[in-house]
Amino acid sequence: MASVSDTRGQLSRTDLLRSQVYYDGAWRDAASGASIDVTDPYTGAVVGHVPSLDAGEVRSAIAAADAAF
């Protein structure tokens, strides 16, 4: 299996692969620091990570999206 760093080496624009969530005008990590692996369904290799937001953070992201709409 390829690691995340192996996958990043294959990208021509590594700045486009983020391990954060974007809402309310900023890139953010989960307050807890927890994350969820993103895997390639074909190989099972981990290709990235996303923050594991809690319910309050999800509500904040939804409120920001609603306000932006």
PyMOL CGO cylinders between C-alpha atoms (Angstrom):
from pymol import cmd
from pymol.cgo import CYLINDER

trace = [
    CYLINDER, 0.00, 0.00, 0.00, 1.16, 3.54, -0.75, 0.3, 1, 1, 1, 1, 1, 1,
    CYLINDER, 1.16, 3.54, -0.75, 1.44, 6.00, 2.09, 0.3, 1, 1, 1, 1, 1, 1,
    CYLINDER, 1.44, 6.00, 2.09, 0.08, 9.55, 1.91, 0.3, 1, 1, 1, 1, 1, 1,
    CYLINDER, 0.08, 9.55, 1.91, 3.59, 10.84, 1.25, 0.3, 1, 1, 1, 1, 1, 1,
    CYLINDER, 3.59, 10.84, 1.25, 3.95, 8.40, -1.68, 0.3, 1, 1, 1, 1, 1, 1,
    CYLINDER, 3.95, 8.40, -1.68, 0.70, 9.73, -3.18, 0.3, 1, 1, 1, 1, 1, 1,
    CYLINDER, 0.70, 9.73, -3.18, 1.78, 13.35, -2.74, 0.3, 1, 1, 1, 1, 1, 1,
    CYLINDER, 1.78, 13.35, -2.74, 4.92, 12.57, -4.75, 0.3, 1, 1, 1, 1, 1, 1,
    CYLINDER, 4.92, 12.57, -4.75, 2.74, 11.66, -7.75, 0.3, 1, 1, 1, 1, 1, 1,
    CYLINDER, 2.74, 11.66, -7.75, 0.88, 14.99, -7.82, 0.3, 1, 1, 1, 1, 1, 1,
    CYLINDER, 0.88, 14.99, -7.82, 2.06, 17.90, -9.91, 0.3, 1, 1, 1, 1, 1, 1,
    CYLINDER, 2.06, 17.90, -9.91, 0.24, 20.35, -7.56, 0.3, 1, 1, 1, 1, 1, 1,
    CYLINDER, 0.24, 20.35, -7.56, 0.74, 19.02, -4.03, 0.3, 1, 1, 1, 1, 1, 1,
    CYLINDER, 0.74, 19.02, -4.03, -0.76, 22.25, -2.62, 0.3, 1, 1, 1, 1, 1, 1,
    CYLINDER, -0.76, 22.25, -2.62, -4.18, 21.02, -3.83, 0.3, 1, 1, 1, 1, 1, 1,
    CYLINDER, -4.18, 21.02, -3.83, -4.15, 18.02, -1.47, 0.3, 1, 1, 1, 1, 1, 1,
    CYLINDER, -4.15, 18.02, -1.47, -5.26, 19.34, 1.91, 0.3, 1, 1, 1, 1, 1, 1,
    CYLINDER, -5.26, 19.34, 1.91, -5.87, 17.51, 5.17, 0.3, 1, 1, 1, 1, 1, 1,
    CYLINDER, -5.87, 17.51, 5.17, -8.17, 20.20, 6.51, 0.3, 1, 1, 1, 1, 1, 1,
    CYLINDER, -8.17, 20.20, 6.51, -11.76, 21.33, 6.02, 0.3, 1, 1, 1, 1, 1, 1,
    CYLINDER, -11.76, 21.33, 6.02, -12.56, 24.75, 4.54, 0.3, 1, 1, 1, 1, 1, 1,
    CYLINDER, -12.56, 24.75, 4.54, -15.47, 26.74, 5.90, 0.3, 1, 1, 1, 1, 1, 1,
    CYLINDER, -15.47, 26.74, 5.90, -16.24, 30.29, 6.93, 0.3, 1, 1, 1, 1, 1, 1,
    CYLINDER, -16.24, 30.29, 6.93, -13.22, 31.56, 5.01, 0.3, 1, 1, 1, 1, 1, 1,
    CYLINDER, -13.22, 31.56, 5.01, -10.52, 29.44, 6.65, 0.3, 1, 1, 1, 1, 1, 1,
    CYLINDER, -10.52, 29.44, 6.65, -8.83, 26.03, 6.47, 0.3, 1, 1, 1, 1, 1, 1,
    CYLINDER, -8.83, 26.03, 6.47, -9.40, 24.21, 9.75, 0.3, 1, 1, 1, 1, 1, 1,
    CYLINDER, -9.40, 24.21, 9.75, -8.45, 21.07, 11.63, 0.3, 1, 1, 1, 1, 1, 1,
    CYLINDER, -8.45, 21.07, 11.63, -10.88, 19.32, 13.94, 0.3, 1, 1, 1, 1, 1, 1,
    CYLINDER, -10.88, 19.32, 13.94, -10.75, 20.85, 17.43, 0.3, 1, 1, 1, 1, 1, 1,
    CYLINDER, -10.75, 20.85, 17.43, -9.95, 17.39, 18.79, 0.3, 1, 1, 1, 1, 1, 1,
    CYLINDER, -9.95, 17.39, 18.79, -7.15, 16.90, 16.27, 0.3, 1, 1, 1, 1, 1, 1,
    CYLINDER, -7.15, 16.90, 16.27, -8.79, 13.64, 15.14, 0.3, 1, 1, 1, 1, 1, 1,
    CYLINDER, -8.79, 13.64, 15.14, -8.86, 12.70, 11.48, 0.3, 1, 1, 1, 1, 1, 1,
    CYLINDER, -8.86, 12.70, 11.48, -10.34, 10.05, 9.20, 0.3, 1, 1, 1, 1, 1, 1,
    CYLINDER, -10.34, 10.05, 9.20, -8.31, 8.17, 6.60, 0.3, 1, 1, 1, 1, 1, 1,
    CYLINDER, -8.31, 8.17, 6.60, -9.38, 8.58, 2.96, 0.3, 1, 1, 1, 1, 1, 1,
    CYLINDER, -9.38, 8.58, 2.96, -8.66, 5.40, 1.05, 0.3, 1, 1, 1, 1, 1, 1,
    CYLINDER, -8.66, 5.40, 1.05, -8.51, 4.46, -2.60, 0.3, 1, 1, 1, 1, 1, 1,
    CYLINDER, -8.51, 4.46, -2.60, -11.40, 1.99, -2.94, 0.3, 1, 1, 1, 1, 1, 1,
    CYLINDER, -11.40, 1.99, -2.94, -9.52, 0.01, -5.58, 0.3, 1, 1, 1, 1, 1, 1,
    CYLINDER, -9.52, 0.01, -5.58, -6.23, -0.51, -3.74, 0.3, 1, 1, 1, 1, 1, 1,
    CYLINDER, -6.23, -0.51, -3.74, -7.21, 0.25, -0.15, 0.3, 1, 1, 1, 1, 1, 1,
    CYLINDER, -7.21, 0.25, -0.15, -4.22, 2.62, 0.06, 0.3, 1, 1, 1, 1, 1, 1,
    CYLINDER, -4.22, 2.62, 0.06, -4.53, 5.67, 2.28, 0.3, 1, 1, 1, 1, 1, 1,
    CYLINDER, -4.53, 5.67, 2.28, -4.49, 8.68, -0.07, 0.3, 1, 1, 1, 1, 1, 1,
    CYLINDER, -4.49, 8.68, -0.07, -5.26, 11.42, 2.46, 0.3, 1, 1, 1, 1, 1, 1,
    CYLINDER, -5.26, 11.42, 2.46, -6.95, 12.40, 5.69, 0.3, 1, 1, 1, 1, 1, 1,
    CYLINDER, -6.95, 12.40, 5.69, -9.90, 14.62, 6.57, 0.3, 1, 1, 1, 1, 1, 1,
    CYLINDER, -9.90, 14.62, 6.57, -10.70, 16.18, 9.94, 0.3, 1, 1, 1, 1, 1, 1,
    CYLINDER, -10.70, 16.18, 9.94, -13.17, 14.27, 12.10, 0.3, 1, 1, 1, 1, 1, 1,
    CYLINDER, -13.17, 14.27, 12.10, -15.40, 17.17, 13.12, 0.3, 1, 1, 1, 1, 1, 1,
    CYLINDER, -15.40, 17.17, 13.12, -17.68, 16.96, 16.13, 0.3, 1, 1, 1, 1, 1, 1,
    CYLINDER, -17.68, 16.96, 16.13, -21.38, 17.89, 15.97, 0.3, 1, 1, 1, 1, 1, 1,
    CYLINDER, -21.38, 17.89, 15.97, -20.75, 21.51, 17.00, 0.3, 1, 1, 1, 1, 1, 1,
    CYLINDER, -20.75, 21.51, 17.00, -18.14, 21.99, 14.29, 0.3, 1, 1, 1, 1, 1, 1,
    CYLINDER, -18.14, 21.99, 14.29, -20.47, 20.49, 11.69, 0.3, 1, 1, 1, 1, 1, 1,
    CYLINDER, -20.47, 20.49, 11.69, -23.25, 22.87, 12.81, 0.3, 1, 1, 1, 1, 1, 1,
    CYLINDER, -23.25, 22.87, 12.81, -20.82, 25.79, 12.51, 0.3, 1, 1, 1, 1, 1, 1,
    CYLINDER, -20.82, 25.79, 12.51, -19.85, 24.73, 8.98, 0.3, 1, 1, 1, 1, 1, 1,
    CYLINDER, -19.85, 24.73, 8.98, -23.52, 24.39, 7.99, 0.3, 1, 1, 1, 1, 1, 1,
    CYLINDER, -23.52, 24.39, 7.99, -24.34, 27.81, 9.48, 0.3, 1, 1, 1, 1, 1, 1,
    CYLINDER, -24.34, 27.81, 9.48, -21.42, 29.37, 7.58, 0.3, 1, 1, 1, 1, 1, 1,
    CYLINDER, -21.42, 29.37, 7.58, -22.60, 27.76, 4.33, 0.3, 1, 1, 1, 1, 1, 1,
    CYLINDER, -22.60, 27.76, 4.33, -26.16, 28.96, 4.96, 0.3, 1, 1, 1, 1, 1, 1,
    CYLINDER, -26.16, 28.96, 4.96, -24.94, 32.50, 5.64, 0.3, 1, 1, 1, 1, 1, 1,
    CYLINDER, -24.94, 32.50, 5.64, -22.81, 32.45, 2.47, 0.3, 1, 1, 1, 1, 1, 1,
    CYLINDER, -22.81, 32.45, 2.47, -25.76, 31.27, 0.39, 0.3, 1, 1, 1, 1, 1, 1,
]
cmd.load_cgo(trace, "trace")
